[in-house]
Amino acid sequence: MSTLLEQEPVTTRRARTPRRDDLTPPQPPRRTVPWLLVLLAAVAVVTVFGWAVKKRPAAGEPAFRAAIPVRDAVPVRGQEVAELTAPPMVPRPITRTYATRVIVDLEVVEKTMRLADGVDYTFWTFGGTVPGRFIRVREGDQVEFHLKNHPHNGVPHNIDLHAVTGPGGGAEATMVVPGHESVFRFTALNPGLYVYHCAFAPASLHVANGMYGMILVQPKEGMTPVDREFYVMQGDFYTRGAHGQAGLQPFDLQKAIDERPEYVVFNGSVGSLTGDHALKVRTGETVRLFVGNGGPNLTSSFHVIGEVFDNVYAEGSSVAQHNVQTTSIPAGGSAIVEFRTETPGKLVLVDHALFRAFSKGAVGLMQVEGEPLHGAFAGRVSEGPYTPK
């Protein structure tokens, strides 16, 4: 099959010279330029037509233009205020069957919080937490986004939502100085799990200080119900003091440029998902984790020790992989992972770049209670001496 760059040659016949009767008096010579222009115009028309109406792709052949969805305007009914949740919690699934206007109120707050035991850091946050509040909308919803910059903050901020199809993901429309509010609207066209972050220059500094979160655009047909949903987001932090050095630690620009973080953590601090903050489930329950990576630099190798992911939606897409052990999540990316718990005990969430986990903080726990199911794990069945042969 010919491609757009492989056109069949266009051939033309040389015009015959008309025979002239000897009795006919000589005629003045005809001008050939207009005929030449007509001929060139005809060739141009044929060429353009050939480009415009190529053969249709054969069965199974990629058709890029056909793969782009055609989106018709979706009627919007009523409005509601979005439920926003702090990590690791997730807003309730959306059960309505129509699109609506969703009001999102999100405040930027610069505040000093715990990074590790004895270590404080001045975070820049969406909603007072790192990561920022989880936002859940439905495909087709019209989102009216109110971004508020607290009067006590020191610098301007904005928001770039990867779910937005428009300039800067909304960043240009939401730049707001301390003590002001900016409002913009967008339609949630593409279902999936998306990162949002501050993009005010230098964006890398704002993200490094914790300004990221996630927005779920739930498919209009809904998602398979599960028993538990949780919100986990990784980030790397660059402090002037070494890992564990006590006190209020300032940001270290050179370490960030060199990509040498002192801390790599889940949900904004060392131990945020351990001890009393461990995720709690029961055997036999289905679990869905919305996992993101704020960066600003490192790629996460997300793994749950003691589980296999039944489904992984890489980059928060709508296409699942099955029976996955570890999934890569780039900076500014996401993944949805799903599994069922069969065995009581502790499941360990890690970045499988293991020195980040056990030396820099990227560790979380999921406590599973209940009775063992399906004979999935029998534990130790014997112990005794071993003598090599």
C-alpha positions as CSV (number, residue, x, y, z in Angstrom):
1,M,0.0,0.0,0.0
2,S,1.4,3.4,-0.9
3,T,2.0,5.9,1.9
4,L,1.5,9.6,1.9
5,L,5.1,10.0,0.7
6,E,4.8,7.3,-2.0
7,Q,2.6,8.7,-4.7
8,E,2.1,6.9,-8.0
9,P,3.7,8.9,-10.8
10,V,1.4,11.1,-12.8
11,T,2.0,10.7,-16.5
12,T,0.8,13.0,-19.3
13,R,0.8,12.5,-23.0
14,R,2.4,15.0,-25.3
15,A,-0.3,16.9,-27.3
16,R,-0.6,15.8,-30.9
17,T,0.2,18.3,-33.6
18,P,-3.1,18.9,-35.5
19,R,-2.9,18.2,-39.2
20,R,-3.6,21.2,-41.4
21,D,-5.3,21.1,-44.8
22,D,-3.2,22.6,-47.5
23,L,-6.1,24.5,-48.8
24,T,-6.6,26.2,-45.4
25,P,-4.9,29.5,-45.3
26,P,-2.2,29.7,-42.6
27,Q,-3.5,30.6,-39.2
28,P,-1.6,32.7,-36.7
29,P,0.3,30.6,-34.2
30,R,-1.7,29.6,-31.0
31,R,-0.5,30.8,-27.6
32,T,0.7,27.8,-25.6
33,V,1.0,29.4,-22.2
34,P,-2.6,29.1,-21.1
35,W,-2.6,25.4,-22.0
36,L,0.5,24.9,-20.0
37,L,-1.1,26.6,-17.0
38,V,-4.1,24.4,-17.4
39,L,-1.9,21.3,-17.6
40,L,0.0,22.3,-14.4
41,A,-3.2,23.0,-12.6
42,A,-4.6,19.6,-13.5
43,V,-1.4,17.9,-12.3
44,A,-1.7,19.9,-9.0
45,V,-5.3,18.9,-8.6
46,V,-4.5,15.2,-9.1
47,T,-1.6,15.4,-6.7
48,V,-3.7,17.1,-3.9
49,F,-6.5,14.6,-4.5
50,G,-4.1,11.8,-4.2
51,W,-2.9,13.1,-0.8
52,A,-6.4,13.7,0.4
53,V,-8.1,10.3,-0.5
54,K,-5.4,7.7,0.1
55,K,-6.5,4.1,0.4
56,R,-8.0,3.2,3.7
57,P,-5.7,1.2,6.0
58,A,-5.9,-2.5,5.7
59,A,-7.3,-4.5,8.6
60,G,-5.0,-4.3,11.6
61,E,-3.0,-1.4,10.2
62,P,-2.7,1.6,12.5
63,A,-4.9,4.5,11.6
64,F,-3.7,7.4,13.9
65,R,-6.3,9.9,12.8
66,A,-9.1,7.3,13.3
67,A,-7.8,6.6,16.8
68,I,-8.4,10.2,18.0
69,P,-11.8,10.3,19.7
70,V,-14.4,12.7,18.5
71,R,-15.8,14.5,21.5
72,D,-19.2,15.9,21.3
73,A,-20.4,18.5,23.8
74,V,-21.8,16.8,26.9
75,P,-24.9,18.4,28.5
76,V,-24.2,19.5,32.1
77,R,-26.9,19.2,34.8
78,G,-26.7,21.1,38.1
79,Q,-23.6,21.5,40.2
80,E,-21.9,20.2,43.2
81,V,-18.9,20.9,45.5
82,A,-16.1,18.4,45.1
83,E,-15.2,16.2,48.0
84,L,-11.4,16.7,48.6
85,T,-9.5,14.3,50.8
86,A,-6.1,14.3,52.6
87,P,-3.8,11.4,51.9
88,P,-4.1,8.4,52.2
89,M,-7.9,8.7,51.9
90,V,-9.8,8.9,48.6
91,P,-13.2,10.6,47.9
92,R,-16.1,8.3,47.6
93,P,-16.8,6.8,44.1
94,I,-19.1,9.0,41.9
95,T,-22.4,7.2,41.3
96,R,-24.3,9.8,39.3
97,T,-24.9,8.9,35.6
98,Y,-24.6,12.4,34.2
99,A,-22.1,15.2,33.9
100,T,-22.3,18.2,36.2
101,R,-20.5,21.3,37.1
102,V,-18.0,20.5,39.9
103,I,-16.7,23.3,42.2
104,V,-13.2,22.6,43.4
105,D,-12.0,24.9,46.2
106,L,-8.2,24.4,46.9
107,E,-6.1,26.7,49.1
108,V,-2.3,27.0,48.8
109,V,-0.7,27.0,52.2
110,E,3.0,27.4,53.0
111,K,3.6,25.7,56.4
112,T,6.3,24.0,58.5
113,M,5.7,20.3,59.1
114,R,7.5,17.1,60.1
115,L,9.7,15.5,57.5
116,A,11.2,12.9,59.8
117,D,11.6,12.4,63.5
118,G,13.2,15.6,64.8
119,V,13.4,17.1,61.3
120,D,11.1,19.9,60.1
121,Y,10.7,21.4,56.6
122,T,8.8,24.4,55.3
123,F,6.5,22.8,52.7
124,W,4.4,24.5,50.1
125,T,1.1,22.6,49.9
126,F,-2.2,22.3,48.2
127,G,-4.6,22.1,51.0
128,G,-2.1,21.8,53.9
129,T,-0.9,18.3,53.1
130,V,1.8,16.7,51.0
131,P,0.7,15.4,48.6
132,G,-2.2,17.8,48.0
133,R,-5.9,16.9,48.3
134,F,-7.2,14.1,46.2
135,I,-9.7,15.4,43.6
136,R,-12.3,13.1,42.0
137,V,-14.5,14.1,39.1
138,R,-16.4,12.2,36.4
139,E,-15.6,12.1,32.7
140,G,-17.5,14.9,31.0
141,D,-17.8,17.1,34.1
142,Q,-17.2,20.8,33.8
143,V,-14.8,21.7,36.6
144,E,-14.8,25.2,38.1
145,F,-11.5,25.5,39.9
146,H,-11.0,28.0,42.6
147,L,-7.3,28.4,43.5
148,K,-6.7,30.5,46.6
149,N,-3.3,31.7,47.8
150,H,-3.3,32.2,51.6
151,P,-2.5,35.8,52.6
152,H,0.4,34.7,54.8
153,N,2.2,32.9,52.0
154,G,5.4,34.5,50.6
155,V,5.2,33.8,46.8
156,P,2.8,33.5,43.9
157,H,1.5,30.1,42.9
158,N,-0.6,28.4,40.2
159,I,-1.7,24.9,39.3
160,D,-1.0,22.7,36.3
161,L,-3.4,19.7,36.1
162,H,-2.3,17.0,33.7
163,A,-6.0,16.2,33.1
164,V,-6.5,19.7,31.5
165,T,-6.3,20.1,27.8
166,G,-5.4,23.8,27.6
167,P,-2.4,26.2,27.9
168,G,-0.2,25.1,30.8
169,G,-2.8,22.7,32.1
170,G,-4.4,25.7,33.7
171,A,-1.2,27.3,34.9
172,E,-1.6,30.4,32.8
173,A,-5.2,30.9,34.0
174,T,-4.5,30.3,37.7
175,M,-1.4,32.4,38.6
176,V,-2.4,34.0,41.9
177,V,-0.5,36.2,44.4
178,P,-0.8,35.9,48.2
179,G,-4.2,37.0,49.4
180,H,-6.0,36.5,46.1
181,E,-8.1,33.8,44.4
182,S,-8.1,32.7,40.7
183,V,-11.0,30.8,39.0
184,F,-10.9,28.9,35.8
185,R,-13.0,26.2,34.1
186,F,-12.2,23.1,32.1
187,T,-14.0,20.0,30.9
188,A,-12.7,16.6,32.1
189,L,-12.4,15.0,28.7
190,N,-10.0,12.1,29.3
191,P,-10.7,9.5,31.9
192,G,-7.6,8.4,34.0
193,L,-5.5,9.2,37.0
194,Y,-3.5,12.5,36.6
195,V,-0.9,14.4,38.6
196,Y,-1.3,18.1,39.3
197,H,1.5,20.4,40.5
198,C,2.5,24.0,40.8
199,A,4.1,25.4,37.7
200,F,5.0,28.9,38.8
201,A,8.6,29.6,37.8
202,P,10.8,28.0,38.9
203,A,8.4,25.1,38.8
204,S,11.1,22.7,40.0
205,L,11.4,24.6,43.2
206,H,7.6,24.6,43.9
207,V,7.4,20.8,43.2
208,A,10.5,20.1,45.3
209,N,8.7,21.8,48.2
210,G,5.8,19.4,48.0
211,M,3.4,21.1,45.6
212,Y,1.8,18.1,43.9
213,G,-1.2,15.9,44.1
214,M,-3.6,13.8,42.0
215,I,-6.9,14.2,40.2
216,L,-9.0,11.2,39.1
217,V,-11.2,11.6,36.1
218,Q,-13.5,8.6,36.7
219,P,-14.8,7.0,33.5
220,K,-18.4,7.8,32.7
221,E,-19.2,4.0,32.9
222,G,-17.7,3.9,36.4
223,M,-15.0,1.7,37.9
224,T,-15.2,-1.8,39.2
225,P,-16.2,-1.6,42.9
226,V,-13.5,-2.5,45.4
227,D,-13.5,-2.7,49.2
228,R,-10.7,-0.2,49.9
229,E,-9.1,2.7,48.0
230,F,-6.0,4.5,49.2
231,Y,-3.9,7.5,48.0
232,V,-0.1,7.1,48.0
233,M,2.3,9.6,46.4
234,Q,6.1,9.5,46.4
235,G,8.4,12.5,46.5
236,D,12.1,13.3,46.8
237,F,13.3,16.1,49.1
238,Y,16.6,18.0,49.2
239,T,17.7,19.4,52.6
240,R,20.9,21.2,53.4
241,G,21.5,18.9,56.4
242,A,22.2,15.2,55.9
243,H,19.5,12.6,56.3
244,G,18.3,12.7,59.9
245,Q,20.0,15.9,60.9
246,A,17.7,17.5,63.4
247,G,16.1,20.9,63.2
248,L,14.3,23.0,60.6
249,Q,16.1,22.1,57.3
250,P,16.2,24.6,54.4
251,F,16.0,23.5,50.7
252,D,19.3,22.8,49.0
253,L,19.3,23.8,45.4
254,Q,22.6,22.2,44.4
255,K,21.5,18.8,45.8
256,A,18.3,19.1,43.8
257,I,20.2,20.0,40.6
258,D,22.5,17.0,41.2
259,E,19.5,14.8,42.0
260,R,20.9,13.8,45.4
261,P,17.9,13.7,47.7
262,E,18.3,13.2,51.4
263,Y,14.8,11.9,51.7
264,V,12.6,9.8,49.4
265,V,9.2,9.4,51.1
266,F,5.6,8.4,50.7
267,N,2.9,11.0,51.5
268,G,5.3,13.8,52.6
269,S,7.3,12.3,55.5
270,V,9.3,9.4,56.8
271,G,6.9,6.9,58.5
272,S,3.7,8.5,57.1
273,L,2.3,5.0,56.4
274,T,3.7,3.1,59.3
275,G,2.8,2.5,62.9
276,D,-0.6,4.0,63.7
277,H,-0.7,5.4,60.2
278,A,-0.4,2.0,58.4
279,L,-3.1,1.2,55.9
280,K,-5.6,-1.2,57.3
281,V,-7.5,-3.9,55.4
282,R,-8.9,-7.4,56.0
283,T,-8.3,-10.7,54.2
284,G,-10.5,-11.3,51.2
285,E,-10.8,-7.6,50.5
286,T,-10.0,-6.0,47.2
287,V,-7.7,-3.0,47.4
288,R,-7.1,-0.2,44.9
289,L,-4.1,2.1,45.3
290,F,-3.9,5.4,43.5
291,V,-0.2,5.8,43.3
292,G,1.6,8.9,42.1
293,N,5.1,10.3,41.9
294,G,5.6,14.0,42.4
295,G,9.3,13.9,41.9
296,P,10.7,16.4,41.1
297,N,13.5,14.1,39.9
298,L,13.3,10.4,40.6
299,T,11.4,7.6,39.0
300,S,9.6,5.2,41.4
301,S,9.8,1.4,41.2
302,F,6.7,0.8,43.2
303,H,6.3,-2.6,44.8
304,V,4.3,-4.2,47.6
305,I,6.3,-6.9,49.3
306,G,4.1,-9.9,49.8
307,E,1.6,-9.2,47.0
308,V,1.2,-9.5,43.2
309,F,-0.8,-6.8,41.5
310,D,-3.7,-8.4,39.8
311,N,-4.2,-5.3,37.7
312,V,-1.9,-2.4,36.9
313,Y,-3.1,0.6,34.9
314,A,0.2,2.2,34.0
315,E,0.2,6.0,33.8
316,G,-3.4,5.8,35.2
317,S,-4.7,4.7,31.8
318,S,-7.7,2.6,31.0
319,V,-5.6,-0.4,29.8
320,A,-4.7,-3.0,32.4
321,Q,-1.7,-5.3,32.7
322,H,-2.1,-8.4,34.9
323,N,0.0,-10.2,37.4
324,V,2.6,-7.5,37.8
325,Q,5.3,-7.5,40.5
326,T,6.7,-3.9,40.2
327,T,5.6,-1.0,38.2
328,S,7.6,2.1,37.2
329,I,6.1,5.5,37.8
330,P,8.0,8.5,36.3
331,A,8.2,11.8,38.0
332,G,4.9,13.5,37.2
333,G,3.2,10.2,36.5
334,S,0.8,7.8,38.2
335,A,-0.4,4.2,38.3
336,I,-3.5,2.4,39.6
337,V,-2.8,-0.9,41.1
338,E,-5.3,-3.5,42.3
339,F,-5.1,-6.7,44.3
340,R,-6.9,-9.0,46.7
341,T,-5.5,-9.8,50.2
342,E,-5.4,-13.5,51.2
343,T,-2.9,-13.6,54.1
344,P,-2.9,-11.8,57.4
345,G,0.2,-9.9,58.3
346,K,2.1,-6.8,57.2
347,L,2.5,-6.0,53.5
348,V,5.4,-3.5,52.9
349,L,5.1,-0.7,50.3
350,V,8.5,0.3,48.9
351,D,10.3,2.0,46.1
352,H,12.2,-1.1,45.0
353,A,15.3,1.0,44.4
354,L,15.9,-0.3,47.9
355,F,18.4,2.1,49.4
356,R,15.7,4.8,48.9
357,A,13.3,2.6,50.9
358,F,15.5,1.6,53.8
359,S,17.9,4.5,53.9
360,K,15.9,7.5,52.8
361,G,12.3,6.7,53.9
362,A,10.2,5.3,51.0
363,V,8.5,2.6,53.1
364,G,4.9,2.1,54.0
365,L,2.9,-0.7,55.7
366,M,-0.5,-2.3,55.0
367,Q,-1.8,-4.2,58.0
368,V,-4.0,-7.2,56.9
369,E,-6.3,-8.6,59.6
370,G,-8.4,-11.7,59.4
371,E,-8.1,-15.4,58.6
372,P,-5.9,-16.8,55.9
373,L,-7.6,-17.7,52.6
374,H,-7.2,-20.1,49.7
375,G,-4.1,-21.7,51.2
376,A,-2.1,-18.9,49.7
377,F,0.6,-19.0,52.4
378,A,1.3,-21.7,55.0
379,G,4.1,-20.0,56.8
380,R,7.0,-22.1,58.1
381,V,6.2,-25.8,58.2
382,S,9.5,-27.2,59.6
383,E,12.9,-26.3,60.8
384,G,16.0,-28.3,61.5
385,P,19.7,-28.7,61.0
386,Y,21.3,-28.7,57.6
387,T,24.4,-30.7,56.7
388,P,25.9,-30.1,53.2
389,K,26.6,-33.3,51.3
